[in-house]
């Protein structure tokens, strides 16, 4: 029997190349090795989009299309929508009793995101509590593994803490999850900033047109100390080459361009043009597959409905064990 793995994203916008480099590629591979559940975490998305639920609603379908377009196969993996699994909400309530406000405030990932969102003086309770919700996601599906980037490790550790405390109080009931670290470090935004964000306009979406991709590539941060194309350039921290390393399959070509760049024998425009070509070659089959799914959105909805049905079965089994362990299975 395959071990279970939980992956997913908050539908706050279409998925981009950073998502692919960080986790989507691995998820496509995981579906052959594990019993994979891919969660569209719309409830968590509402914690910082509560004033604009229509944005989350729209992006649920966008994210589902992105999953299917990159190769998530509904015959192998189960796509589930968080808000349609009420067992997760129930488990979250129980888990809230197993941690403290101070522990949540100390979570490095939460602290970083509170600062990023500008919530320092008025943090929505739902936003502060989302590590507990995430722990409930993992436990409800009985996930043995959760793939994450290094920045998300504190979230998995907090999930383990909650599961350990539950098992210590009520007997071994829940699976303690383990992380699977992403092979590729976080891909920076095209402006060189550490994090891609649609609000910053520094992303290349998986669904972008060839023209949109080229436009974003041409705006990419390179070497600010290089004034002329004949000046020696720096490779370290150069976003164009970071993207070449991530997506250009011709490693010899990349190595040759790097040498030329360091010697001032190739221009920024040339390496950007090559990157634009590389990214569009990479994205073209994804675009093609997406267009096929867009022809019949009812089929995409059906895939989600079937995924929710299967997800609820698993979550219901978990909650039955949880209630029994807590002695609240009254009838």
Backbone as numpy.savetxt, mean C-alpha at the origin, in Angstrom:
# Nx Ny Nz CAx CAy CAz Cx Cy Cz
-1.96 -27.10 3.41 -2.79 -25.90 3.41 -1.92 -24.65 3.41
-2.21 -23.71 2.50 -1.41 -22.50 2.40 -1.60 -21.59 3.61
-0.51 -20.95 4.04 -0.63 -19.96 5.10 -1.26 -18.70 4.53
-1.90 -17.94 5.40 -2.66 -16.78 4.96 -1.81 -15.50 5.06
-2.00 -14.62 4.08 -1.27 -13.35 4.06 -2.28 -12.24 3.78
-2.12 -11.10 4.49 -3.02 -9.96 4.30 -2.23 -8.78 3.75
-2.71 -8.23 2.64 -2.12 -7.04 2.06 -3.23 -6.01 1.87
-2.90 -4.82 1.42 -3.97 -3.87 1.15 -3.51 -2.42 1.15
-4.47 -1.55 0.84 -4.20 -0.11 0.75 -5.44 0.66 1.19
-5.21 1.89 1.64 -6.31 2.82 1.88 -6.66 3.49 0.55
-7.92 3.50 0.16 -8.29 4.09 -1.14 -8.41 5.61 -1.07
-7.27 6.27 -0.93 -7.26 7.74 -0.88 -6.91 8.34 -2.24
-6.66 7.49 -3.22 -6.34 7.94 -4.57 -5.93 6.73 -5.39
-5.77 6.90 -6.71 -5.29 5.79 -7.54 -3.92 5.33 -7.07
-3.58 4.09 -7.31 -2.27 3.58 -6.91 -1.21 4.05 -7.90
0.02 4.21 -7.39 1.08 4.77 -8.22 2.31 3.85 -8.24
3.35 4.30 -8.91 4.56 3.49 -9.08 5.21 3.16 -7.75
5.05 4.05 -6.76 5.60 3.76 -5.44 4.92 2.56 -4.81
3.60 2.46 -5.00 2.88 1.28 -4.50 3.40 0.02 -5.19
3.62 0.12 -6.50 4.05 -1.07 -7.24 5.42 -1.53 -6.77
6.39 -0.58 -6.71 7.74 -0.93 -6.30 7.77 -1.45 -4.87
6.92 -0.86 -4.01 6.94 -1.22 -2.60 6.22 -2.51 -2.27
5.11 -2.80 -2.97 4.33 -3.97 -2.54 3.53 -4.68 -3.62
3.03 -3.94 -4.62 2.12 -4.57 -5.57 2.77 -5.71 -6.35
4.00 -5.51 -6.76 4.71 -6.56 -7.49 4.79 -7.83 -6.65
5.13 -7.65 -5.38 5.23 -8.81 -4.48 3.88 -9.48 -4.28
2.81 -8.68 -4.22 1.48 -9.26 -4.01 1.08 -10.19 -5.14
1.44 -9.81 -6.35 1.14 -10.67 -7.50 1.87 -12.01 -7.35
3.09 -11.96 -6.81 3.85 -13.20 -6.59 3.29 -13.98 -5.40
2.86 -13.26 -4.36 2.35 -13.91 -3.15 1.11 -14.77 -3.43
0.30 -14.38 -4.40 -0.97 -15.08 -4.62 -0.77 -16.54 -5.04
0.42 -16.87 -5.52 0.70 -18.26 -5.88 1.25 -19.04 -4.69
1.81 -18.33 -3.72 2.45 -18.98 -2.58 1.56 -19.06 -1.34
0.69 -18.05 -1.18 -0.14 -17.94 0.01 -1.62 -17.89 -0.32
-2.45 -18.06 0.71 -3.87 -17.75 0.62 -3.97 -16.25 0.89
-4.04 -15.46 -0.18 -3.88 -14.01 -0.05 -5.22 -13.28 0.00
-5.32 -12.35 0.96 -6.46 -11.45 1.08 -5.95 -10.03 0.85
-6.57 -9.33 -0.09 -6.15 -7.97 -0.45 -7.26 -7.02 0.02
-6.96 -6.24 1.05 -7.96 -5.42 1.71 -7.97 -3.99 1.15
-9.14 -3.55 0.71 -9.34 -2.13 0.38 -9.84 -1.48 1.66
-8.95 -0.76 2.34 -9.23 -0.27 3.70 -9.96 1.06 3.67
-11.21 1.03 3.26 -11.98 2.28 3.12 -12.34 2.90 4.46
-12.55 2.09 5.50 -12.86 2.65 6.82 -11.67 3.45 7.33
-10.47 2.90 7.17 -9.27 3.62 7.59 -9.07 4.88 6.76
-9.43 4.83 5.48 -9.31 6.01 4.62 -10.20 7.13 5.11
-11.32 6.78 5.72 -12.26 7.79 6.21 -11.74 8.51 7.46
-10.72 7.96 8.12 -10.22 8.60 9.34 -9.62 9.97 9.05
-9.13 10.20 7.83 -8.64 11.53 7.49 -9.31 12.08 6.22
-10.42 11.44 5.83 -11.22 11.93 4.71 -12.71 11.96 5.08
-12.98 12.10 6.38 -14.37 12.00 6.85 -15.26 13.11 6.30
-14.66 14.21 5.89 -15.46 15.31 5.34 -15.75 15.12 3.84
-15.05 14.15 3.24 -15.22 13.92 1.80 -15.34 12.42 1.51
-16.39 11.76 2.03 -16.53 10.32 1.80 -16.70 9.97 0.32
-17.18 10.93 -0.48 -17.35 10.66 -1.91 -16.00 10.38 -2.57
-14.93 10.98 -2.04 -13.58 10.74 -2.57 -13.18 9.27 -2.34
-13.45 8.79 -1.13 -13.13 7.40 -0.80 -13.97 6.46 -1.65
-15.25 6.77 -1.79 -16.16 5.93 -2.59 -15.63 5.77 -4.02
-15.24 6.89 -4.64 -14.73 6.86 -6.00 -13.46 6.02 -6.10
-12.59 6.18 -5.11 -11.29 5.52 -5.18 -11.33 4.03 -4.86
-12.41 3.56 -4.26 -12.56 2.12 -4.05 -12.49 1.38 -5.38
-13.24 1.87 -6.36 -13.23 1.24 -7.67 -11.90 1.45 -8.38
-11.30 2.64 -8.21 -10.00 2.91 -8.83 -8.95 1.92 -8.33
-8.92 1.71 -7.02 -7.94 0.82 -6.43 -8.19 -0.63 -6.86
-9.47 -1.03 -6.91 -9.80 -2.38 -7.37 -9.33 -2.59 -8.81
-9.54 -1.59 -9.65 -9.08 -1.67 -11.05 -7.56 -1.77 -11.11
-6.88 -1.01 -10.25 -5.42 -1.08 -10.22 -4.95 -2.47 -9.82
-5.58 -3.05 -8.80 -5.20 -4.40 -8.38 -5.32 -5.40 -9.53
-6.47 -5.38 -10.18 -6.72 -6.32 -11.26 -5.79 -6.07 -12.45
-5.50 -4.80 -12.70 -4.67 -4.45 -13.85 -3.22 -4.89 -13.70
-2.71 -4.88 -12.47 -1.31 -5.29 -12.28 -1.15 -6.80 -12.21
-2.28 -7.52 -12.10 -2.18 -8.97 -12.13 -2.72 -9.71 -10.92
-3.38 -8.99 -10.00 -4.06 -9.71 -8.91 -5.19 -10.52 -9.55
-5.15 -11.82 -9.36 -6.10 -12.73 -10.00 -7.18 -13.13 -9.00
-8.43 -12.74 -9.22 -9.50 -13.07 -8.25 -9.72 -14.57 -8.07
-9.15 -15.39 -8.96 -9.23 -16.84 -8.79 -8.18 -17.34 -7.81
-7.18 -16.50 -7.56 -6.09 -16.89 -6.64 -6.11 -16.07 -5.35
-6.43 -14.79 -5.47 -6.44 -13.89 -4.30 -7.85 -13.36 -4.07
-8.12 -12.96 -2.85 -9.46 -12.49 -2.47 -9.41 -11.00 -2.18
-10.11 -10.20 -2.99 -10.19 -8.75 -2.78 -11.40 -8.47 -1.90
-11.16 -7.81 -0.76 -12.25 -7.54 0.18 -12.33 -6.05 0.51
-13.54 -5.59 0.79 -13.78 -4.19 1.14 -14.02 -4.11 2.65
-13.18 -3.37 3.33 -13.16 -3.34 4.80 -14.52 -3.01 5.41
-15.22 -2.02 4.88 -16.47 -1.57 5.50 -17.58 -2.61 5.42
-17.42 -3.59 4.54 -18.44 -4.63 4.39 -18.14 -5.87 5.21
-17.12 -5.78 6.08 -16.78 -6.88 6.99 -17.03 -6.37 8.41
-18.27 -6.40 8.91 -18.57 -5.84 10.23 -17.83 -6.52 11.37
-17.38 -7.75 11.15 -16.63 -8.45 12.19 -15.34 -7.72 12.53
-14.75 -7.02 11.54 -13.54 -6.24 11.81 -13.86 -5.13 12.81
-14.98 -4.45 12.61 -15.38 -3.36 13.52 -15.60 -3.90 14.93
-16.24 -5.06 15.03 -16.48 -5.64 16.36 -15.16 -5.99 17.04
-14.25 -6.59 16.30 -12.96 -6.97 16.88 -12.16 -5.73 17.27
-12.28 -4.67 16.51 -11.61 -3.40 16.84 -12.06 -2.91 18.22
-13.36 -2.99 18.49 -13.90 -2.55 19.78 -13.27 -3.35 20.92
-13.17 -4.67 20.76 -12.55 -5.50 21.80 -11.07 -5.15 21.97
-10.39 -4.94 20.83 -8.96 -4.64 20.87 -8.65 -3.29 21.52
-9.59 -2.35 21.45 -9.37 -1.03 22.04 -9.13 -1.13 23.55
-9.62 -2.20 24.16 -9.42 -2.40 25.59 -8.04 -2.99 25.91
-7.30 -3.33 24.88 -6.02 -4.02 25.08 -4.81 -3.13 24.81
-5.06 -1.85 24.60 -3.95 -0.91 24.43 -4.32 0.39 25.13
-3.42 1.34 25.12 -3.67 2.62 25.81 -3.50 3.79 24.85
-4.06 4.93 25.24 -3.90 6.15 24.44 -2.43 6.51 24.32
-1.70 6.42 25.42 -0.28 6.80 25.40 0.51 5.89 24.46
0.16 4.60 24.45 0.88 3.67 23.55 0.62 4.03 22.10
-0.61 4.39 21.78 -0.94 4.78 20.41 -0.21 6.07 20.04
-0.13 7.00 20.97 0.54 8.27 20.70 2.05 8.10 20.52
2.60 7.02 21.07 4.03 6.78 20.95 4.40 6.03 19.68
3.40 5.51 18.97 3.67 4.75 17.75 4.36 5.67 16.73
5.60 5.37 16.31 6.33 6.27 15.39 5.61 6.52 14.08
4.94 5.50 13.54 4.22 5.68 12.28 3.06 6.65 12.46
2.32 6.49 13.55 1.19 7.38 13.84 1.69 8.80 14.06
2.76 8.96 14.84 3.32 10.28 15.10 3.71 10.98 13.81
4.33 10.23 12.92 4.76 10.79 11.64 3.57 11.23 10.79
2.53 10.39 10.77 1.36 10.71 9.94 0.53 11.84 10.55
0.50 11.93 11.87 -0.20 13.05 12.52 0.45 14.37 12.11
1.78 14.38 12.10 2.51 15.59 11.70 2.26 15.89 10.22
2.29 14.86 9.40 2.09 15.02 7.95 0.71 15.59 7.64
-0.30 15.12 8.38 -1.68 15.57 8.14 -2.01 16.89 8.84
-1.10 17.38 9.67 -1.36 18.62 10.39 -2.38 18.45 11.51
-2.39 17.27 12.15 -3.37 16.97 13.19 -2.84 17.18 14.61
-1.68 17.85 14.75 -1.04 17.91 16.07 -1.98 18.39 17.18
-2.82 19.39 16.90 -3.66 19.97 17.94 -5.05 19.37 18.02
-5.45 18.66 16.97 -6.81 18.10 16.96 -6.84 16.80 16.18
-6.31 15.77 16.80 -6.25 14.46 16.14 -7.61 13.79 16.22
-8.22 13.44 15.09 -9.47 12.67 15.15 -9.22 11.35 15.87
-10.12 10.95 16.75 -9.95 9.72 17.51 -9.80 8.52 16.57
-10.57 8.51 15.48 -10.48 7.41 14.53 -9.11 7.28 13.92
-8.47 8.43 13.65 -7.12 8.42 13.06 -6.11 7.87 14.06
-6.22 8.33 15.30 -5.29 7.87 16.34 -5.43 6.36 16.57
-6.65 5.86 16.42 -6.91 4.46 16.73 -6.67 3.51 15.55
-6.26 4.04 14.40 -6.24 3.13 13.26 -5.23 1.98 13.37
-4.15 2.08 14.22 -3.32 0.88 14.41 -4.12 -0.27 15.04
-5.12 0.08 15.86 -5.96 -0.95 16.47 -6.86 -1.58 15.41
-7.40 -0.74 14.55 -8.21 -1.24 13.44 -7.38 -2.14 12.53
-6.13 -1.72 12.29 -5.26 -2.54 11.44 -4.95 -3.89 12.10
-4.77 -3.88 13.42 -4.56 -5.13 14.14 -5.78 -6.04 14.00
-6.98 -5.43 14.03 -8.21 -6.21 13.86 -8.32 -6.76 12.45
-7.89 -5.99 11.45 -7.87 -6.51 10.07 -7.06 -7.79 10.00
-5.86 -7.71 10.55 -4.91 -8.83 10.47 -5.46 -10.04 11.21
-5.96 -9.81 12.44 -6.44 -10.91 13.26 -7.73 -11.51 12.72
-8.62 -10.67 12.21 -9.91 -11.17 11.71 -9.72 -12.17 10.58
-8.73 -11.93 9.72 -8.48 -12.84 8.61 -7.49 -13.94 8.96
-7.03 -13.94 10.21 -6.10 -14.98 10.65 -4.82 -14.98 9.84
-4.31 -13.79 9.53 -3.12 -13.68 8.69 -1.87 -14.10 9.44
-1.09 -14.96 8.80 0.20 -15.35 9.37 1.27 -14.30 9.02
1.09 -13.66 7.86 2.09 -12.71 7.38 1.44 -11.42 6.87
2.19 -10.32 7.02 1.75 -9.02 6.49 2.96 -8.36 5.84
2.95 -8.15 4.53 4.08 -7.47 3.88 4.03 -5.97 4.13
5.16 -5.38 4.55 5.21 -3.95 4.88 6.57 -3.38 4.51
6.61 -2.04 4.41 7.87 -1.33 4.32 8.38 -1.06 5.73
9.62 -0.65 5.85 10.21 -0.42 7.17 9.43 0.60 7.99
8.83 1.59 7.31 8.11 2.63 8.04 6.85 2.11 8.71
6.38 0.92 8.27 5.16 0.35 8.85 5.45 -0.71 9.92
6.71 -0.98 10.18 7.04 -2.01 11.18 6.44 -1.72 12.56
6.40 -0.45 13.02 5.76 -0.19 14.32 4.30 -0.59 14.37
3.61 -0.55 13.22 2.21 -0.95 13.17 2.06 -2.45 13.40
2.95 -3.21 12.78 2.89 -4.67 12.94 3.28 -5.07 14.35
4.26 -4.38 14.92 4.65 -4.68 16.29 3.50 -4.40 17.25
2.75 -3.32 17.02 1.62 -3.02 17.88 0.52 -4.07 17.72
0.33 -4.54 16.49 -0.65 -5.61 16.26 -0.25 -6.87 17.03
1.05 -7.17 17.02 1.52 -8.35 17.76 1.29 -8.18 19.26
1.55 -6.97 19.76 1.34 -6.69 21.19 -0.11 -6.96 21.58
-1.03 -6.48 20.75 -2.46 -6.65 21.05 -2.85 -8.11 21.01
-2.38 -8.83 20.01 -2.69 -10.27 19.89 -2.11 -11.04 21.07
-0.86 -10.70 21.45 -0.24 -11.39 22.59 -1.05 -11.17 23.87
-1.49 -9.93 24.07 -2.25 -9.63 25.29 -3.58 -10.37 25.28
-4.22 -10.41 24.11 -5.48 -11.15 24.01 -5.25 -12.62 24.37
-4.24 -13.23 23.76 -3.96 -14.64 24.01 -3.56 -14.91 25.46
-2.88 -13.94 26.07 -2.47 -14.11 27.47 -3.69 -14.04 28.41
-4.62 -13.15 28.09 -5.80 -12.98 28.93 -6.84 -14.08 28.74
-7.03 -14.49 27.49 -8.17 -15.36 27.17 -7.79 -16.75 26.64
-6.49 -17.01 26.59 -6.06 -18.29 26.03 -5.69 -18.12 24.56
-4.79 -18.97 24.09 -4.28 -18.82 22.73 -5.40 -19.03 21.72
-5.79 -17.94 21.10 -6.93 -17.94 20.18 -6.54 -17.38 18.81
-5.73 -16.32 18.84 -5.41 -15.59 17.61 -3.99 -15.85 17.15
-3.79 -15.73 15.86 -2.46 -15.93 15.26 -1.64 -14.65 15.42
-0.41 -14.79 15.91 0.48 -13.65 16.02 1.17 -13.43 14.67
0.92 -12.29 14.02 1.42 -12.10 12.65 2.91 -11.78 12.60
3.50 -12.10 11.47 4.90 -11.75 11.19 4.94 -10.86 9.96
5.93 -9.98 9.94 6.05 -9.09 8.79 6.90 -9.73 7.70
6.63 -9.35 6.47 7.51 -9.66 5.35 7.96 -8.30 4.80
9.25 -8.01 4.94 9.74 -6.70 4.52 9.85 -6.60 3.01
9.49 -5.45 2.49 9.60 -5.19 1.05 11.06 -5.24 0.63
11.31 -5.83 -0.55 12.68 -5.93 -1.08 13.21 -4.56 -1.50
12.31 -3.70 -1.95 12.73 -2.41 -2.48 12.38 -1.31 -1.49
13.35 -0.43 -1.24 13.08 0.67 -0.31 12.07 1.63 -0.92
11.53 2.49 -0.09 10.48 3.42 -0.54 10.95 4.24 -1.74
10.11 4.30 -2.75 10.40 5.09 -3.95 10.06 6.54 -3.66
10.98 7.47 -3.89 10.68 8.88 -3.59 9.72 9.47 -4.62
9.12 10.60 -4.28 8.30 11.33 -5.23 9.18 11.90 -6.33
8.59 12.32 -7.42 9.38 12.84 -8.54 10.10 14.14 -8.18
9.67 14.78 -7.08 10.32 16.01 -6.63 11.45 15.74 -5.64
11.74 14.45 -5.42 12.82 14.09 -4.51 12.41 13.93 -3.08
11.15 14.27 -2.76 10.67 14.12 -1.38 10.49 12.64 -1.06
10.66 12.33 0.22 10.70 10.92 0.63 9.39 10.19 0.37
8.29 10.90 0.39 7.00 10.23 0.25 6.23 10.74 -0.96
5.67 9.78 -1.72 4.78 10.15 -2.82 3.42 10.53 -2.25
2.84 11.59 -2.79 1.52 12.02 -2.34 0.79 12.69 -3.49
-0.44 12.24 -3.71 -1.23 12.84 -4.78 -1.45 14.33 -4.54
-1.60 14.70 -3.26 -1.83 16.10 -2.93 -0.61 16.97 -3.27
0.57 16.35 -3.28 1.79 17.09 -3.62 2.05 17.08 -5.12
1.29 16.26 -5.85 1.48 16.18 -7.30 2.79 15.54 -7.71
3.39 14.74 -6.82 4.71 14.18 -7.11 4.66 12.68 -7.40
3.54 12.21 -7.97 3.37 10.79 -8.24 3.21 10.53 -9.74
3.45 9.28 -10.10 3.09 8.77 -11.43 2.14 7.61 -11.17
0.89 7.79 -11.54 -0.12 6.77 -11.28 -0.01 5.62 -12.28
-0.42 4.45 -11.84 -0.41 3.28 -12.73 -1.35 3.47 -13.91
-2.36 4.32 -13.74 -3.36 4.55 -14.78 -3.06 5.77 -15.65
-1.93 6.44 -15.43 -1.60 7.64 -16.20 -1.37 7.33 -17.67
-1.74 8.27 -18.52 -1.52 8.14 -19.97 -0.04 8.30 -20.28
0.40 7.86 -21.47 1.81 8.05 -21.87 2.24 9.52 -21.79
1.35 10.42 -22.19 1.67 11.84 -22.16 1.85 12.33 -20.72
0.97 11.87 -19.82 1.05 12.28 -18.41 2.33 11.75 -17.78
2.71 10.52 -18.13 3.94 9.93 -17.60 5.15 10.75 -18.04
5.21 11.06 -19.33 6.34 11.83 -19.85 6.42 13.20 -19.18
5.28 13.83 -18.99 5.25 15.15 -18.35 5.81 15.08 -16.94
5.43 14.06 -16.19 5.93 13.92 -14.81 7.42 13.60 -14.79
7.85 12.75 -15.72 9.27 12.39 -15.78 10.12 13.63 -16.07
9.65 14.47 -16.98 10.40 15.67 -17.34 10.51 16.66 -16.17
9.62 16.53 -15.18 9.66 17.40 -14.00 10.54 16.81 -12.89
11.12 15.64 -13.13 11.83 14.94 -12.07 13.05 15.68 -11.56
13.26 15.54 -10.27 14.43 16.08 -9.57 15.65 15.29 -10.00
16.74 15.98 -10.36 17.97 15.28 -10.75 19.12 15.73 -9.84
20.11 16.39 -10.42 21.26 16.87 -9.65 21.26 18.39 -9.68
20.90 19.05 -8.57 20.79 20.51 -8.56 22.13 21.22 -8.77
23.25 20.51 -8.59 24.56 21.14 -8.76 25.01 21.12 -10.22
24.27 20.42 -11.05 24.66 20.29 -12.46 23.99 21.41 -13.28
24.79 22.33 -13.78 24.26 23.48 -14.52 24.14 23.17 -16.01
25.19 22.53 -16.56 25.21 22.20 -17.99 25.28 20.69 -18.17
24.86 20.24 -19.35 24.87 18.80 -19.64 26.28 18.23 -19.66
27.27 19.10 -19.87 28.67 18.63 -19.91 29.32 18.61 -18.53
28.58 19.09 -17.50 29.10 19.04 -16.13 28.99 17.62 -15.59
30.01 17.17 -14.82 29.88 15.86 -14.17 28.66 15.87 -13.23
27.90 14.79 -13.24 26.69 14.73 -12.42 26.79 13.71 -11.30
25.92 13.88 -10.31 25.87 12.96 -9.17 24.73 11.96 -9.36
25.01 10.71 -9.05 24.01 9.64 -9.15 23.24 9.49 -7.85
23.96 9.65 -6.72 23.35 9.44 -5.41 22.20 10.44 -5.19
21.02 9.93 -4.84 19.87 10.78 -4.58 19.22 11.33 -5.82
19.72 10.93 -6.99 19.15 11.39 -8.26 17.91 10.57 -8.57
16.75 11.19 -8.50 15.48 10.48 -8.63 15.35 9.73 -9.96
15.85 10.32 -11.04 15.74 9.67 -12.35 16.43 8.31 -12.33
17.60 8.24 -11.71 18.32 6.97 -11.67 17.72 6.01 -10.65
17.11 6.54 -9.60 16.42 5.66 -8.65 15.29 4.93 -9.37
14.56 5.65 -10.23 13.47 5.05 -11.00 14.01 4.10 -12.06
15.14 4.45 -12.68 15.77 3.53 -13.64 16.13 2.22 -12.94
16.71 2.32 -11.74 17.09 1.11 -10.99 15.87 0.26 -10.68
14.74 0.92 -10.40 13.53 0.19 -10.01 12.81 -0.43 -11.20
12.82 0.23 -12.36 11.95 -0.21 -13.44 12.64 -0.54 -14.77
13.87 -0.12 -14.95 14.54 -0.41 -16.22 15.14 -1.82 -16.17
14.64 -2.74 -17.02 15.13 -4.11 -16.98 16.53 -4.27 -17.57
16.97 -3.26 -18.34 18.29 -3.32 -18.98 19.33 -2.72 -18.04
19.86 -3.55 -17.16 20.79 -3.07 -16.13 22.11 -2.58 -16.73
22.53 -3.17 -17.84 23.76 -2.71 -18.50 23.58 -1.30 -19.04
22.41 -1.05 -19.61 22.11 0.29 -20.13 22.12 1.31 -19.00
21.53 0.96 -17.85 21.49 1.87 -16.70 22.91 2.16 -16.22
23.72 1.11 -16.12 25.10 1.28 -15.66 25.88 2.19 -16.61
25.66 2.01 -17.91 26.34 2.84 -18.91 25.91 4.30 -18.80
24.60 4.54 -18.62 24.11 5.91 -18.47 24.68 6.57 -17.23
24.80 5.80 -16.16 25.36 6.35 -14.91 26.80 6.81 -15.12
27.59 5.98 -15.81 28.98 6.34 -16.07 29.07 7.59 -16.92
28.25 7.66 -17.96 28.24 8.84 -18.83 27.80 10.08 -18.06
26.82 9.91 -17.19 26.29 11.04 -16.41 27.36 11.59 -15.48
28.09 10.70 -14.85 29.14 11.12 -13.92 30.28 11.85 -14.64
30.44 11.55 -15.93 31.51 12.18 -16.72 31.01 13.36 -17.55
29.72 13.67 -17.44 29.17 14.79 -18.21 29.03 14.50 -19.69
28.75 13.23 -20.02 28.65 12.84 -21.42 27.22 12.49 -21.84
26.26 12.76 -20.95 24.85 12.54 -21.29 24.02 13.57 -20.52
23.00 14.09 -21.15 22.22 15.16 -20.53 21.09 14.62 -19.66
20.56 15.49 -18.80 19.39 15.13 -17.99 18.21 14.78 -18.89
18.05 15.53 -19.96 16.94 15.28 -20.88 17.03 13.88 -21.48
18.24 13.46 -21.84 18.41 12.13 -22.44 18.04 11.01 -21.46
18.50 11.12 -20.22 18.19 10.05 -19.26 16.71 10.08 -18.89
16.11 11.26 -18.92 14.67 11.37 -18.66 13.86 10.79 -19.81
14.28 11.07 -21.04 13.57 10.52 -22.20 13.61 9.00 -22.17
14.76 8.46 -21.81 14.88 7.01 -21.73 14.00 6.45 -20.61
13.93 7.17 -19.49 13.08 6.73 -18.38 11.62 6.78 -18.78
11.22 7.83 -19.46 9.83 7.95 -19.93 9.47 6.76 -20.81
10.36 6.42 -21.71 10.14 5.26 -22.59 10.04 3.97 -21.78
10.94 3.82 -20.82 10.96 2.62 -19.97 9.66 2.48 -19.17
9.24 3.59 -18.54 8.03 3.53 -17.72 6.78 3.28 -18.56
6.72 3.88 -19.73 5.55 3.64 -20.59 5.52 2.21 -21.13
6.69 1.64 -21.39 6.74 0.23 -21.79 6.24 -0.66 -20.66
6.63 -0.30 -19.43 6.21 -1.06 -18.26 4.71 -0.94 -18.01
4.18 0.28 -18.18 2.78 0.54 -17.85 1.81 0.13 -18.95
2.27 -0.03 -20.17 1.35 -0.29 -21.27 0.49 -1.55 -21.07
1.06 -2.70 -20.69 0.18 -3.86 -20.46 -0.79 -3.67 -19.30
-0.40 -2.86 -18.32 -1.29 -2.55 -17.19 -2.45 -1.70 -17.69
-2.14 -0.70 -18.51 -3.21 0.15 -19.10 -4.15 -0.70 -19.94
-3.60 -1.59 -20.73 -4.41 -2.42 -21.63 -5.37 -3.30 -20.83
-4.85 -3.90 -19.76 -5.68 -4.77 -18.94 -6.76 -3.96 -18.22
-6.40 -2.77 -17.78 -7.35 -1.90 -17.09 -8.52 -1.55 -18.01
-8.21 -1.22 -19.27 -9.26 -0.87 -20.23 -10.24 -2.01 -20.43
-9.75 -3.24 -20.39 -10.63 -4.40 -20.53 -11.59 -4.49 -19.35
-11.09 -4.28 -18.15 -11.95 -4.31 -16.96 -12.92 -3.14 -16.94
-12.48 -1.98 -17.44 -13.34 -0.80 -17.44 -14.55 -0.96 -18.36
-14.46 -1.89 -19.30 -15.58 -2.14 -20.20 -16.76 -2.79 -19.47
-16.47 -3.43 -18.33 -17.53 -4.12 -17.58 -17.29 -3.94 -16.08
-17.63 -2.76 -15.59 -17.41 -2.45 -14.17 -18.28 -3.31 -13.25
-19.39 -3.81 -13.80 -20.24 -4.68 -12.98 -19.50 -5.97 -12.61
-18.60 -6.40 -13.49 -17.81 -7.60 -13.20 -16.82 -7.31 -12.08
-16.26 -6.10 -12.08 -15.35 -5.71 -11.00 -16.10 -5.67 -9.67
-17.30 -5.12 -9.69 -18.13 -5.09 -8.48 -18.44 -6.51 -8.01
-18.69 -7.39 -8.95 -18.98 -8.78 -8.62 -17.78 -9.46 -7.97
-16.59 -9.13 -8.44 -15.37 -9.68 -7.85 -15.25 -9.25 -6.39
-15.57 -7.97 -6.13 -15.50 -7.47 -4.75 -16.57 -8.14 -3.89
-17.78 -8.28 -4.42 -18.87 -8.91 -3.66 -18.50 -10.34 -3.28
-17.97 -11.09 -4.24 -17.57 -12.48 -3.95 -16.44 -12.51 -2.93
-15.51 -11.54 -3.05 -14.41 -11.46 -2.09 -14.91 -11.17 -0.69
-15.87 -10.27 -0.59 -16.46 -9.93 0.71 -17.15 -11.15 1.32
-17.87 -11.90 0.51 -18.56 -13.11 1.01 -17.55 -14.09 1.61
-16.45 -14.31 0.90 -15.42 -15.23 1.40 -14.73 -14.65 2.63
-14.46 -13.33 2.59 -13.82 -12.69 3.72 -14.66 -12.73 4.98
-15.97 -12.56 4.82 -16.87 -12.59 5.98 -16.91 -13.99 6.60
-16.81 -15.00 5.77 -16.79 -16.38 6.31 -15.62 -16.55 7.25
-14.43 -16.13 6.79 -13.23 -16.27 7.61 -13.32 -15.42 8.87
-13.75 -14.15 8.70 -13.84 -13.24 9.84 -14.87 -13.72 10.86
-15.98 -14.29 10.38 -17.02 -14.79 11.28 -16.49 -15.96 12.12
-15.68 -16.81 11.50 -15.07 -17.93 12.24 -14.15 -17.40 13.33
-13.38 -16.37 13.00 -12.47 -15.77 13.99 -13.26 -15.17 15.15
-14.31 -14.42 14.83 -15.10 -13.77 15.89 -15.81 -14.78 16.77
-16.20 -15.90 16.20 -16.82 -16.95 17.00 -15.84 -17.46 18.05
-14.59 -17.66 17.64 -13.56 -18.11 18.58 -13.27 -17.03 19.62
-13.26 -15.77 19.18 -12.97 -14.65 20.09 -14.05 -14.53 21.16
-15.32 -14.60 20.75 -16.41 -14.48 21.71 -16.39 -15.64 22.71
-16.10 -16.83 22.19 -16.05 -18.00 23.07 -14.91 -17.85 24.08
-13.74 -17.39 23.61 -12.59 -17.21 24.50 -12.86 -16.15 25.57
-13.61 -15.10 25.18 -13.93 -14.02 26.12 -15.16 -14.32 26.97
-15.76 -15.48 26.71 -16.96 -15.91 27.43 -18.14 -14.94 27.22
-18.25 -14.42 26.01 -19.39 -13.56 25.69 -20.22 -14.18 24.57
-20.06 -15.50 24.41 -20.92 -16.23 23.46 -22.17 -16.66 24.23
-23.06 -15.71 24.49 -24.14 -15.91 25.45 -25.17 -16.95 25.02
-25.47 -17.02 23.76 -26.57 -17.90 23.37 -26.11 -18.88 22.29
